[in-house]
Amino acid sequence: MRVLHFYKTYRSESYGGIEQTIYQLCKCSSASGIESEVLTLSDNPDPAELMYEGHKVHRVKLDLQIASTGFSFTALKRFAQLAAEVDIVHYHFPWPFMDLAHFVTRMNKPSVVTYHSDIVRYKTLLQLYRPLMHRFLDSVDAIVATSPNYLQTSSVLAGYRDKTQVIPIGLDKDNYPAPSATRMEEWRKRIGPRFFLFVGVIRYYKGLHILLDAARGTDYPIVIVGAGPIEQELKRRADEQGLRNVIFLGTVSDEDKAALLQLSYAIVFPSHLRSEAFGISLLEGAMYGKPMISSEIGTGTSYINNHGETGLVVPPSDPEAFRQAMQQLWDNPGQVQAMGTRAQARYQKLFTARLMGESYATLYRDVLAMHGQTETQVSLGT
Protein backbone atom coordinates (compact mmCIF):
# COMPACT_ATOMS: atom_id res chain seq x y z
CA MET A 1 0.00 0.00 0.00
CA ARG A 2 1.40 3.42 -0.96
CA VAL A 3 0.56 6.50 1.09
CA LEU A 4 1.37 10.12 0.22
CA HIS A 5 1.76 12.55 3.12
CA PHE A 6 1.14 16.20 2.16
CA TYR A 7 2.25 19.09 4.36
CA LYS A 8 3.92 22.48 3.92
CA THR A 9 7.21 21.58 5.66
CA TYR A 10 9.09 18.42 6.50
CA ARG A 11 11.83 17.20 8.80
CA SER A 12 14.44 17.20 6.03
CA GLU A 13 14.37 21.01 6.52
CA SER A 14 12.16 21.82 9.51
CA TYR A 15 11.84 20.16 12.93
CA GLY A 16 8.42 21.04 14.33
CA GLY A 17 5.93 18.65 15.88
CA ILE A 18 3.92 17.91 12.72
CA GLU A 19 7.10 17.20 10.78
CA GLN A 20 8.21 14.82 13.54
CA THR A 21 4.83 13.06 13.43
CA ILE A 22 5.04 12.52 9.67
CA TYR A 23 8.61 11.26 10.05
CA GLN A 24 7.64 8.77 12.76
CA LEU A 25 4.72 7.56 10.63
CA CYS A 26 6.94 7.06 7.60
CA LYS A 27 9.42 5.10 9.71
CA CYS A 28 6.99 2.89 11.63
CA SER A 29 4.42 2.17 8.90
CA SER A 30 6.78 0.02 6.86
CA ALA A 31 6.31 -2.77 9.42
CA SER A 32 2.65 -2.88 8.31
CA GLY A 33 3.56 -3.12 4.63
CA ILE A 34 3.06 0.57 3.89
CA GLU A 35 5.32 2.52 1.56
CA SER A 36 5.28 6.18 2.57
CA GLU A 37 6.17 9.26 0.54
CA VAL A 38 6.08 12.94 1.43
CA LEU A 39 5.28 16.00 -0.70
CA THR A 40 6.37 19.30 0.81
CA LEU A 41 7.41 22.86 -0.07
CA SER A 42 10.95 24.21 0.03
CA ASP A 43 12.75 27.51 -0.50
CA ASN A 44 15.39 25.58 -2.42
CA PRO A 45 13.93 22.33 -3.83
CA ASP A 46 17.16 21.04 -5.29
CA PRO A 47 17.10 18.13 -5.52
CA ALA A 48 13.38 17.92 -6.18
CA GLU A 49 13.35 14.33 -4.98
CA LEU A 50 15.47 12.70 -2.28
CA MET A 51 15.57 9.68 -0.05
CA TYR A 52 15.33 10.58 3.64
CA GLU A 53 15.98 7.73 6.05
CA GLY A 54 14.32 5.12 3.90
CA HIS A 55 11.40 7.04 2.38
CA LYS A 56 11.01 9.33 -0.60
CA VAL A 57 10.54 13.08 -0.17
CA HIS A 58 9.27 15.21 -3.07
CA ARG A 59 9.96 18.94 -2.85
CA VAL A 60 8.47 21.80 -4.84
CA LYS A 61 9.25 25.50 -4.81
CA LEU A 62 7.68 27.64 -2.09
CA ASP A 63 6.41 30.75 -3.91
CA LEU A 64 5.03 32.88 -1.08
CA GLN A 65 3.93 32.88 2.55
CA ILE A 66 0.75 34.50 3.84
CA ALA A 67 -0.08 34.21 7.56
CA SER A 68 2.14 31.13 8.00
CA THR A 69 0.54 29.47 4.97
CA GLY A 70 2.91 28.46 2.21
CA PHE A 71 1.71 28.65 -1.40
CA SER A 72 3.22 26.93 -4.43
CA PHE A 73 1.96 26.99 -8.00
CA THR A 74 4.05 23.97 -9.01
CA ALA A 75 2.71 21.99 -6.04
CA LEU A 76 -0.71 21.70 -7.67
CA LYS A 77 0.59 19.80 -10.69
CA ARG A 78 3.00 17.69 -8.64
CA PHE A 79 0.34 16.81 -6.10
CA ALA A 80 -2.03 15.67 -8.85
CA GLN A 81 0.71 13.48 -10.35
CA LEU A 82 1.71 11.86 -7.07
CA ALA A 83 -1.86 11.40 -5.80
CA ALA A 84 -2.66 9.48 -8.99
CA GLU A 85 0.18 7.04 -8.26
CA VAL A 86 -0.59 6.21 -4.61
CA ASP A 87 -3.42 4.40 -2.87
CA ILE A 88 -4.17 6.86 -0.05
CA VAL A 89 -3.53 10.57 0.43
CA HIS A 90 -2.78 11.55 4.01
CA TYR A 91 -3.27 15.26 4.71
CA HIS A 92 -1.93 17.08 7.76
CA PHE A 93 -4.14 19.92 9.01
CA PRO A 94 -4.00 22.92 9.27
CA TRP A 95 -2.68 24.21 5.98
CA PRO A 96 -5.30 26.13 3.90
CA PHE A 97 -3.33 25.74 0.65
CA MET A 98 -3.67 21.98 1.07
CA ASP A 99 -7.47 22.29 1.12
CA LEU A 100 -7.29 24.36 -2.05
CA ALA A 101 -5.04 21.81 -3.76
CA HIS A 102 -7.46 19.03 -2.83
CA PHE A 103 -10.27 20.68 -4.79
CA VAL A 104 -8.31 22.30 -7.63
CA THR A 105 -6.76 18.94 -8.57
CA ARG A 106 -10.07 17.11 -8.08
CA MET A 107 -8.31 14.54 -5.93
CA ASN A 108 -10.51 11.44 -5.73
CA LYS A 109 -8.30 8.92 -3.92
CA PRO A 110 -9.12 7.56 -0.44
CA SER A 111 -8.13 10.27 2.03
CA VAL A 112 -7.21 10.69 5.68
CA VAL A 113 -6.63 13.92 7.61
CA THR A 114 -4.66 14.13 10.82
CA TYR A 115 -6.13 17.14 12.60
CA HIS A 116 -3.11 18.46 14.47
CA SER A 117 -4.55 21.75 15.72
CA ASP A 118 -7.32 24.29 15.55
CA ILE A 119 -6.38 27.58 13.92
CA VAL A 120 -5.86 29.79 16.94
CA ARG A 121 -3.83 32.84 15.98
CA TYR A 122 -5.42 34.23 12.79
CA LYS A 123 -9.02 34.71 13.89
CA THR A 124 -9.96 37.25 11.19
CA LEU A 125 -8.49 35.18 8.37
CA LEU A 126 -10.17 32.12 9.85
CA GLN A 127 -13.56 33.66 9.12
CA LEU A 128 -12.61 33.88 5.43
CA TYR A 129 -11.15 30.38 5.39
CA ARG A 130 -13.92 28.67 7.36
CA PRO A 131 -16.18 27.74 4.37
CA LEU A 132 -13.27 26.10 2.53
CA MET A 133 -12.14 24.36 5.72
CA HIS A 134 -15.54 22.79 6.34
CA ARG A 135 -15.94 21.80 2.71
CA PHE A 136 -12.55 20.10 2.89
CA LEU A 137 -13.26 18.26 6.15
CA ASP A 138 -16.64 17.21 4.79
CA SER A 139 -15.01 15.71 1.71
CA VAL A 140 -12.32 13.50 3.27
CA ASP A 141 -12.98 9.93 4.33
CA ALA A 142 -11.59 9.98 7.87
CA ILE A 143 -10.23 12.45 10.41
CA VAL A 144 -7.76 11.65 13.18
CA ALA A 145 -7.44 13.62 16.42
CA THR A 146 -4.17 13.12 18.27
CA SER A 147 -5.72 12.94 21.75
CA PRO A 148 -9.18 12.45 23.31
CA ASN A 149 -8.65 15.78 25.07
CA TYR A 150 -8.41 17.65 21.79
CA LEU A 151 -11.39 15.86 20.29
CA GLN A 152 -13.47 16.82 23.33
CA THR A 153 -12.46 20.49 23.31
CA SER A 154 -12.25 21.41 19.61
CA SER A 155 -15.32 23.26 18.36
CA VAL A 156 -14.40 22.32 14.79
CA LEU A 157 -14.07 18.59 15.48
CA ALA A 158 -17.39 18.64 17.34
CA GLY A 159 -19.07 18.72 13.93
CA TYR A 160 -17.20 15.62 12.70
CA ARG A 161 -17.46 13.17 15.58
CA ASP A 162 -18.94 10.51 13.31
CA LYS A 163 -15.83 10.36 11.11
CA THR A 164 -13.14 11.18 13.69
CA GLN A 165 -11.11 8.72 15.74
CA VAL A 166 -8.25 9.22 18.17
CA ILE A 167 -4.77 7.96 17.32
CA PRO A 168 -2.12 9.44 19.65
CA ILE A 169 1.22 10.48 18.22
CA GLY A 170 3.89 7.89 18.96
CA LEU A 171 7.67 7.92 19.18
CA ASP A 172 10.29 5.23 18.70
CA LYS A 173 13.19 5.58 21.13
CA ASP A 174 15.35 3.51 18.78
CA ASN A 175 15.29 6.48 16.39
CA TYR A 176 17.12 8.56 19.00
CA PRO A 177 20.92 8.25 19.21
CA ALA A 178 22.53 6.77 22.30
CA PRO A 179 24.87 9.50 23.62
CA SER A 180 28.46 8.52 24.32
CA ALA A 181 29.80 8.41 27.86
CA THR A 182 32.12 11.28 26.97
CA ARG A 183 29.23 13.46 25.80
CA MET A 184 27.23 12.69 28.92
CA GLU A 185 30.13 13.66 31.15
CA GLU A 186 30.66 16.90 29.24
CA TRP A 187 27.07 17.94 29.90
CA ARG A 188 27.24 16.92 33.57
CA LYS A 189 30.27 19.18 34.04
CA ARG A 190 28.73 22.05 32.10
CA ILE A 191 25.27 22.15 33.71
CA GLY A 192 25.47 20.18 36.94
CA PRO A 193 23.77 17.13 38.40
CA ARG A 194 20.17 18.46 38.50
CA PHE A 195 18.30 20.73 36.10
CA PHE A 196 14.86 21.36 34.63
CA LEU A 197 14.72 21.02 30.84
CA PHE A 198 12.61 22.61 28.11
CA VAL A 199 12.97 21.40 24.52
CA GLY A 200 11.12 22.93 21.58
CA VAL A 201 10.87 25.58 18.91
CA ILE A 202 10.74 28.96 20.65
CA ARG A 203 7.37 30.27 19.49
CA TYR A 204 4.78 32.61 21.00
CA TYR A 205 2.53 29.84 22.34
CA LYS A 206 5.29 27.95 24.17
CA GLY A 207 4.82 30.17 27.24
CA LEU A 208 8.52 30.60 27.93
CA HIS A 209 7.92 34.09 29.29
CA ILE A 210 5.86 32.36 31.98
CA LEU A 211 8.76 30.02 32.72
CA LEU A 212 11.14 32.98 33.04
CA ASP A 213 8.77 34.71 35.46
CA ALA A 214 8.48 31.46 37.42
CA ALA A 215 12.27 31.24 37.63
CA ARG A 216 12.60 34.56 39.45
CA GLY A 217 13.72 34.10 43.02
CA THR A 218 14.87 30.53 42.46
CA ASP A 219 18.36 29.12 42.01
CA TYR A 220 17.85 25.73 40.36
CA PRO A 221 19.17 25.47 36.78
CA ILE A 222 16.66 25.70 33.93
CA VAL A 223 17.96 24.65 30.52
CA ILE A 224 16.19 25.81 27.34
CA VAL A 225 16.98 23.88 24.16
CA GLY A 226 15.76 25.20 20.82
CA ALA A 227 15.60 28.24 18.59
CA GLY A 228 12.78 30.23 17.09
CA PRO A 229 11.18 33.57 16.26
CA ILE A 230 11.17 35.01 19.79
CA GLU A 231 14.47 33.56 21.03
CA GLN A 232 16.31 36.90 21.22
CA GLU A 233 13.36 38.58 22.90
CA LEU A 234 13.37 35.92 25.62
CA LYS A 235 17.12 36.20 26.12
CA ARG A 236 16.78 39.96 26.64
CA ARG A 237 13.99 39.36 29.11
CA ALA A 238 16.11 36.89 31.06
CA ASP A 239 19.00 39.38 31.15
CA GLU A 240 16.73 42.19 32.33
CA GLN A 241 15.42 39.97 35.12
CA GLY A 242 18.93 38.87 36.09
CA LEU A 243 18.15 35.18 35.65
CA ARG A 244 21.59 33.61 35.91
CA ASN A 245 20.09 30.15 36.46
CA VAL A 246 18.42 30.06 33.02
CA ILE A 247 20.65 28.59 30.31
CA PHE A 248 19.80 29.05 26.62
CA LEU A 249 21.55 26.41 24.52
CA GLY A 250 19.96 27.12 21.14
CA THR A 251 19.77 24.27 18.65
CA VAL A 252 21.74 21.16 19.62
CA SER A 253 22.52 17.90 17.84
CA ASP A 254 20.27 14.87 18.20
CA GLU A 255 22.92 13.21 20.36
CA ASP A 256 23.14 16.23 22.65
CA LYS A 257 19.36 16.42 22.93
CA ALA A 258 19.22 12.75 23.90
CA ALA A 259 21.96 13.33 26.48
CA LEU A 260 20.11 16.29 27.99
CA LEU A 261 16.83 14.39 28.12
CA GLN A 262 18.57 11.51 29.84
CA LEU A 263 20.36 13.73 32.37
CA SER A 264 17.48 16.10 33.16
CA TYR A 265 15.72 16.11 36.51
CA ALA A 266 12.28 16.96 35.10
CA ILE A 267 10.68 18.46 31.99
CA VAL A 268 9.10 21.92 32.07
CA PHE A 269 6.54 22.69 29.38
CA PRO A 270 4.75 26.01 29.99
CA SER A 271 2.73 26.22 26.72
CA HIS A 272 -0.34 28.32 27.50
CA LEU A 273 -2.37 28.43 24.26
CA ARG A 274 -4.29 25.80 22.27
CA SER A 275 -1.80 26.19 19.43
CA GLU A 276 0.13 23.61 21.49
CA ALA A 277 -2.12 20.76 20.44
CA PHE A 278 -0.02 17.80 21.62
CA GLY A 279 3.52 18.46 22.83
CA ILE A 280 5.94 16.00 21.26
CA SER A 281 8.91 17.24 23.30
CA LEU A 282 6.80 16.64 26.41
CA LEU A 283 6.30 13.09 25.19
CA GLU A 284 10.05 12.76 24.67
CA GLY A 285 10.47 13.48 28.36
CA ALA A 286 8.01 10.72 29.26
CA MET A 287 9.82 8.36 26.91
CA TYR A 288 13.03 9.00 28.88
CA GLY A 289 11.24 8.45 32.19
CA LYS A 290 11.07 12.07 33.35
CA PRO A 291 8.28 13.71 35.34
CA MET A 292 6.69 16.74 33.72
CA ILE A 293 5.24 20.12 34.59
CA SER A 294 2.73 21.46 32.07
CA SER A 295 -0.34 23.70 31.89
CA GLU A 296 -3.98 22.73 31.47
CA ILE A 297 -4.99 24.03 28.02
CA GLY A 298 -7.47 21.33 27.03
CA THR A 299 -5.14 19.62 24.57
CA GLY A 300 -2.91 16.57 24.31
CA THR A 301 -0.42 17.93 26.84
CA SER A 302 -2.72 16.80 29.64
CA TYR A 303 -3.17 13.43 27.94
CA ILE A 304 0.59 12.88 28.03
CA ASN A 305 1.03 14.36 31.50
CA ASN A 306 -1.62 13.01 33.84
CA HIS A 307 -1.68 15.27 36.91
CA GLY A 308 -0.42 13.59 40.05
CA GLU A 309 0.58 10.43 38.17
CA THR A 310 3.26 11.42 35.67
CA GLY A 311 3.88 14.98 36.83
CA LEU A 312 2.08 18.16 37.73
CA VAL A 313 -0.45 20.15 35.67
CA VAL A 314 -1.00 23.80 36.63
CA PRO A 315 -3.28 26.59 35.37
CA PRO A 316 -2.02 28.32 32.20
CA SER A 317 -0.27 31.71 32.35
CA ASP A 318 0.32 31.37 36.10
CA PRO A 319 4.02 31.84 36.95
CA GLU A 320 3.42 31.41 40.68
CA ALA A 321 1.71 28.05 40.19
CA PHE A 322 4.50 26.95 37.86
CA ARG A 323 7.13 28.05 40.41
CA GLN A 324 5.39 26.10 43.16
CA ALA A 325 5.29 22.99 40.96
CA MET A 326 9.03 23.27 40.29
CA GLN A 327 9.66 23.75 44.00
CA GLN A 328 7.59 20.68 44.84
CA LEU A 329 9.55 18.46 42.48
CA TRP A 330 12.91 19.98 43.44
CA ASP A 331 12.29 19.28 47.11
CA ASN A 332 10.99 15.72 46.58
CA PRO A 333 13.42 13.49 44.65
CA GLY A 334 11.48 10.37 45.62
CA GLN A 335 8.32 11.76 44.07
CA VAL A 336 10.28 12.71 40.95
CA GLN A 337 11.57 9.17 40.55
CA ALA A 338 8.13 7.62 41.03
CA MET A 339 6.45 10.02 38.60
CA GLY A 340 9.19 9.44 36.02
CA THR A 341 8.69 5.68 36.24
CA ARG A 342 4.95 6.09 35.73
CA ALA A 343 5.51 8.54 32.84
CA GLN A 344 7.65 6.00 31.03
CA ALA A 345 5.07 3.26 31.64
CA ARG A 346 2.34 5.51 30.20
CA TYR A 347 4.51 6.14 27.13
CA GLN A 348 4.95 2.40 26.63
CA LYS A 349 1.22 1.81 26.94
CA LEU A 350 -0.14 4.63 24.77
CA PHE A 351 2.51 6.49 22.79
CA THR A 352 4.90 4.13 20.99
CA ALA A 353 5.48 4.56 17.26
CA ARG A 354 4.63 0.88 16.79
CA LEU A 355 1.15 1.39 18.21
CA MET A 356 0.64 4.54 16.11
CA GLY A 357 1.76 2.76 12.94
CA GLU A 358 -0.51 -0.23 13.54
CA SER A 359 -3.49 2.05 14.28
CA TYR A 360 -3.00 4.05 11.08
CA ALA A 361 -2.54 0.86 9.04
CA THR A 362 -5.92 -0.34 10.31
CA LEU A 363 -7.47 3.02 9.45
CA TYR A 364 -5.95 2.97 5.95
CA ARG A 365 -7.47 -0.46 5.32
CA ASP A 366 -10.86 0.76 6.59
CA VAL A 367 -10.71 3.78 4.27
CA LEU A 368 -9.83 1.57 1.31
CA ALA A 369 -12.84 -0.59 2.17
CA MET A 370 -15.07 2.51 2.00
CA HIS A 371 -14.02 2.73 -1.66
CA GLY A 372 -14.59 -0.95 -2.30
CA GLN A 373 -10.88 -1.78 -2.30
CA THR A 374 -8.74 -4.18 -0.31
CA GLU A 375 -5.08 -4.04 0.58
CA THR A 376 -4.44 -7.05 -1.67
CA GLN A 377 -6.07 -5.32 -4.63
CA VAL A 378 -4.02 -2.15 -4.29
CA SER A 379 -0.84 -4.18 -3.85
CA LEU A 380 -1.58 -5.96 -7.13
CA GLY A 381 -2.57 -2.71 -8.81
CA THR A 382 -6.10 -3.94 -9.57
Buried (B, 14 or more C-beta within 10 A) or exposed (E): BBBBBBBBBBBBBBBBBBBBBBBBBBBBBEEBEBBBBBBBBBEEBEEEEEEEEEBBBBBBBBEEEEEEBBBBEBBBEBBBEBBEEBBBBBBBBBBBBBBBBBEEBEBEBBBBBBBBBBBBBBEEBBEEBEEBBBEBBEBBBBBBBBBEBBBEBBEBBEEBEEBBBBBBBBBBBEBBBEBEEEBBEBBEEEBBEBBBBBBBBBBBBBBBBBBBBBBEEBEBBBBBBBBBEBBEEBBEBBEEEEBEBBBBBEEBEEBBBBBBBBBBBBBBBBBBBBBBBBBBBBBBBBBBBBBBBBBBBBBBBBBBBBEEBBBBBBEBBBBEBBBBBBEEBBEEEEBBEBBBEBBBBBBEEBBBBEBBBBBBBEBBBBBBEEBEBEBEEBEEEE
